[in-house]
Every structure is written in C-alpha cells, then in structure tokens.
C-alpha cells in the first residue's frame, strides 16, 4: 500500500492564499468525494497560459483525491521558475524550459544533489489578436509581425501590410502593439518564432523579457483586455484566451492558415528534442521555420517543472501523481476540451509519461 502524504508548507500556502488566485479558489470549492491514499497540499505557480488548463486539471484531480488540495498561482513563467528554484513551490508551469544557467542553480526544494526536470504538458497555438477600426480579417507573415512589434512598421496602411491585405481597407492609423510586461515564456516562444524566421528584422535572441518599447500588459489576460478595449491594437496571446476576438491568419510558406490544436500538435512531432544530461528532462526544439502541410509553427510548448527527487518521498509521490494525471490521455483530453490545447501525440505522450513516472 502506498504511504499517505501529509504535508504543510505554510509559507508557500500563505503566499498563494494572499494572491487569491482563481485556481486556488476552484481547488477549494471543487474538492471531490473520492478517497485515495494521497493526503496533503500541493503548491504550484507559473505560466498564465496554462491557467485555464490548470483549472481543469486541479478540479479533476481533487475529485479523485478528496483529501488533496492543489493551489496554482498563474504568476507568469519567469516568476514560477524562480519560485520553484528557491523552494517556494512544489512544481512550476513554464512556457520556457529551465535554461542552462537555471539548471546550474541550487534547487532548494529538491533532494541534495538533484535538479529540476522539464516535461511538455500543454501545447497551444499562439495567435495575433487585433482590434482595427473597420477591419475583421487580417493576414500577417513573420516579417510583418516582426516589423510591427519591433516598431519598424508603425501604421496600419504601411505598404508591407497593404501588400498582404490588398482588400482589407487598412486605415491610416497608428498601430498600438501590446506586449507582455512580465517575464513570460509566451514572449520567449513568440520571439523564437520571429528570430528563427526573420533574424534580419527581429535581431534580439529569444528571452522572457520583451526587447522593444510599446504598450505593455500583465499576463495573457492583460494583453487581451488591452487589445479588446483599445483601437487599432494588436497583441500576441495563447489561443485559449482569444475567444470572441479577431485573430490574424499566419503566413506558412505560400499559404495563410488559421490556427488549430491539430496543427499545433503536428509541429511538435516535426521537431527534435534538445540534448539534455538527464534523459527524463524533455525539451522540444520547435522547428518554427517548417512549411510542412498541416502545421502551425507559431506554437507555445509549456512545461511542467518538478524535482527529479524530493527530500520528502511522500511529497514526491504527491507531485508525481498530480503530474501523471495531467499528462495522461484523460488529462490531455480534458485540457483540450476545457482550454483548447492540443493533446500530446501518442509518441510524445508515452515519452513524457515515462519521465514523470521516475519522479521520487
């Protein structure tokens, strides 16, 4: 029989409670009746792109494990990684994997001599949402997007944009490009797409921090609000946040395509894995220049970050079981339905589940 998990991380719980995140509230209100051997509290933080999916995952896990409370604070990927490294939370969600510099850190919450590992768990298209006076359809390629967000293209009737949209009636109006104000893995994924495709325009290497000036907003929700409430605005967000908004078509090769979960998943299977010292540390090197049929290369790969080994084996069991529920076929299907994400493919899913099973 498995050991029960009894854990109280008072500092982290108080921090998360003070933030009053939506997901923590859902965790408390949707505790289930099904008992299991698991007992305790699990604290996580990070990716705001994952927040809708985490809401689903937390609810489902607590219904199956009535004596477990899961808190997730959507504080942003950079903040989540920092909290995990310093031992403030048990796991993190991040739209960027732990970097080599971060892996060189001491992971306070992990067993001595062990590190954190990354596993992809949430795959979603990134989309360009816009509010342009008199315009409800827009086509953009990588060069145009890079020009807009690097402030090289500043008006909607710029010849480069008109050439892509000859019949759209783009206005003679200033562009307000909205980017993330917080350190964000969504920004890193967005910048990586531009850097891979048009490095002569987007000259800054991908990072969590947005490199240019412009209007800034906190989190995916903040960008959505700024674009939706503004005039002649554009911003990049996780597709799960784009419901009801105008979304640009993306240039892929000689075609302009709309986003879909299936196309986002397809680009992952086209991409290699990064070589890591720990075979359980799974990081995807997304090929954002692919023009293969059926792919959408502007995609976010968001990770779960956990210790390979925890000082408390019972807490390690709790983390392992929660992450296993997320990357299971049922967990991926639930997120696809509730958050519009793309389920892991059969091959990637099997690899990820094997890595999660090694968490101690």
N, C-alpha and C positions, 0 to 999 in steps of 0.2 A: 504493500500500500504506500502511496506517496505521502510524504510528510506534509503537514499543513503549513501554511505560510502565515506567520504573524509578524507584521512589520509596522513600525510607526516612524515615519520620517517627519518630525514635527516642523522643522524649519521649512522644508520644501512645501509641505502641505499648507502652511500659513502663507507662504509667498503666493501660491497658486490661488488660495482662497481670497487673498486680498485683491488679486487681479479680477476675480469674479468672472472667469471665462464662461462662455456659454456651454462649453463641453463639460466642464466640471459640474455645472448645474444639471445637465442632462444625465451625467453619471449618477448623481444622487437621486434624481427623480425616477430613473428608469431601471433601478435595481430589480432583478428578477426573483423568481421563487425557486429556481432550480439550484439545488445544493451541489457542491463539488468539494474536493479536498482542499481547494485553494481558499485561503483567507488572508486578507491584508489590503494594503493600499499601494497603488502603482502610480507614480507621478511621471508625466512626460511634458515636453514643451518643444516648440519649434515651428515648422512650416505652417503658414496660414493657408497655403494651397491645399494642404491635407485636411483642413479643419472640417469640411463637410463629410469627408470620408471617415475621419476620426470619430465624428459624432455617431455615425452608423456603427463603426467597429466597437466603440465603447458600449453602446446600448446593447448590441448583440452579445458581447462578452459578459456583461453584467447579468443579462437574463439567464445565461447558462451557468453563472458562478455568483450566486446571490450574496455571498459573503466577501466579495471583492469590490473595491471602489477604484475606478481608474479616473485620474484627472489629466487633462491635456490642455495646456495653455498655448494658443496659437500666437506666440510672441515673435515669430519670424525665424527663418532658418539659422541665421548667424547667432541670434540670441540663444536658440535651442542648443546648438553645438557647444556654445560657451558654457551654458548651464550644465550640460552633460559632462563635459571635460572636468569641470570644477566640482562635480559630485552633487549638484543641486537637484538633479532629476535622475530617474532610473533609466530613461530612454529619451531619445530625441527623434523628431521628424525633421528632415532637412532636404531641400531641393538641390543641395550640392553635397557630395560625399566629403568626408573628412579629408583635408589636404595633407600632404606630406609633413608640413610644418605642424599641423594639429596632431598628427599621429606621433610626432616626436614629444608631445606633451606628456606629463604625468596625468593619468586618468584617475582622479581621486576616488571615484565611486567604484572602480574595478579592483579585482584582486591584484595584489602587488605583482608587478612584472607583466601584467596583461594590458591589452589595449581595447579600444572600441572597434567594432566591425560595422560595415555598412551592408544593407541588403535592400535592393529596389523593391518597393511595395506599392507605389502609386504612380501610374503613368497617365499623363493627360496632355492634350494639346495646349499650347499657349496661343492666345488669339489677340488680334488687334481690334479693340472695341473703339467705336467712334461716334461722335455727335457732330454732324456737319449740317449747317443750315441748307435745307433743300436737297440733301443727298442721303440716300438709304442703301446704295450699293457702292462698293469701293474695291479696287484691285491694287495690290501692292506687291512688289518684289523686294528682295533683300536690299538692293541698292537704295530703293526709295525709302524703306523703313530706316535704314542706317542714316540716310541723309536727314530725315525728319528728326530723329531722336538725338543726332549729333549737332543739330541746329544749322546744318548746311542747307536744308530746304525749310523755308520759314513761312511760305504762303501756299494755300491750297491750290491756287491756279499756277503753281510753278510748272514750267514746260515738261519736266520729268514726270510729274503726276498726271498732267493732262494727256500725255502720250499713252499712259497706261489706262486712262479712263476718258477716252475722247467724247463719250456721250453722257457723262455723268453731270455736267454742268457745275464743275467745281467752282466755288466762289472766290472772288478776290478778297481773301480774308486771311488774317494771321493764324498760324497753326499754334495751338496750345498742346504740347506733347507732355503727358503726365507720366512720371516715372515713380518708382518706389523710393521713399525717403529712408526706409530702414535697410540694414544689410539683409539681402534677400537672395536666396537661391533661385527664385524666379528670375531676378535680374541676371544672375550668372548664366542661366540657361538661355535667356533671351540674347544676352551679349555673345554667348558662344555661337549661337546660330549666325549672328551678323559677322563675327570675326572669322568664322570658317568660310563664309560665302563671299564677303566683300571686305577683306582686310585693308584694302586701299582706301576705303571710306571709314570703316569702323576700326580705327588703328589701336584702340586700347584692348589689351588682353582681358578675357572674361574675369570678372570678380563679383563679389556680392554687393559691392558699393557701385552705384550708378556713376559713370565718369563725367557726365556733362551737366550743364546747368539746365534749368527748366522748372516747371511746376512739379512738386513732389507730394506724395501722399503715403500714409502708413498702411501697409498691408494690401492684399488684393481688394479687400472691401473699400479701402480708402481710394484706390485708383478708380474703381468702378463708380463710386459716388462723385469723384471729381469730374470724370468724363461725362457721366449721365446728367449732372447738374450744370455742366458748362455749355459753351457754344463753340463750335469749330475745334473740338477737342479730340484727342486720340490717346490711348494708353494700352499697355500690354498686361494681360491678366490670365490666370488659369481659366480654362474654358468652363469649369464648373460655376464660375462667377458671372458668366456672360449672358445668362438667360434674359430674354426680352430686350437685348441691346443689339445695335447694328454691329456686325462683325465683318471685317475685310476678308476677301479671298486672297490666298497666298500664291505667289508665283513659284511653281515647281517645274523646272525645265521649261518647256514651251507652253505649259498649261497653267491655268489658275484654278486652284482647288479650294474647296471648303474643308473645314476640319471635321474629323470624326474620331471616335475612340478606336475603331479598327485601324485607321491609317496611322494613328499614334503608336499603336502596338506593333504595327508592321515595321516601323523604322527601328525599333529596338532589336528585332530579330535580324535586321540587316547590319547591325553594329557589333563591333568586337568588344571584349571585356578588357579592362585595364589590368596590367600585370601587377599583382599585389603579393606581399610576402606571405600573408595568411590566406589560404585558399577559401576560407569562409568569409573573406572581405570582398564582396562582389560589387564592382563598379563598372558601369557601362560607358564606353567611349562612343557617344552618339555620333553617327555619320550624318551631319546636318547638310551635307552637300549632295546627298543622294537624290537622283531624279527617277528612281525606280517607280514603276507603276504602283499606285495604291498607297504611297507613303506620304506622311505629313511630317516634314523634318523639323518644324518649329514645335518641339515637344519638350515637356518637363518630365524628367525622371526624378522622382522624390524618394528618398531613402528613409528607412528606419535605422537608427544607430543605437547599438546596445553594447554592453561589455561582452567580450568572449567568455569571461568568467567573473562572477561577483564574489565579494568576500563572504556574503551570506548565501549559502546554496539554496535556501528556501526562497529568497528573493529572486535569485537567478531562475528558479523554476517558474515563479510567477511571471517574470519578463518573458521567458521562453514560451509559456503557454499563451500569453496575450499576443505576442508576435506571430506565433504559429496560427492563431485564429485569423489574423489579418491576411496572411499570405496563403491561406487555404483556398481551395476553389470556391467555397461558400463565402468566405470573407471578401474575395476579389469580386464575386458576382454581386454581393450586397453593395459594395462601393460603386460598382458600375451602375447599378440601379439608382442608388441614392445620391451619388455625386458626379455621375457621368464620366468616370475614369475608365481606362482601358485595362481589362484583366490581364495579368501576366500570361504569356503564352505557355503552352504545355512544357516546353523545354526550359524556359527561363524559370517558370514556377517550380519545377522539380529541383533545379539548382538552388533556388532561394530557400525552399523548404528544408533541404538537406543542411544548409548553413545554419538556419535558425535552430534546428534540432541539436546543434553542438553547443548552444549556449548553456553555461552551467551557473 
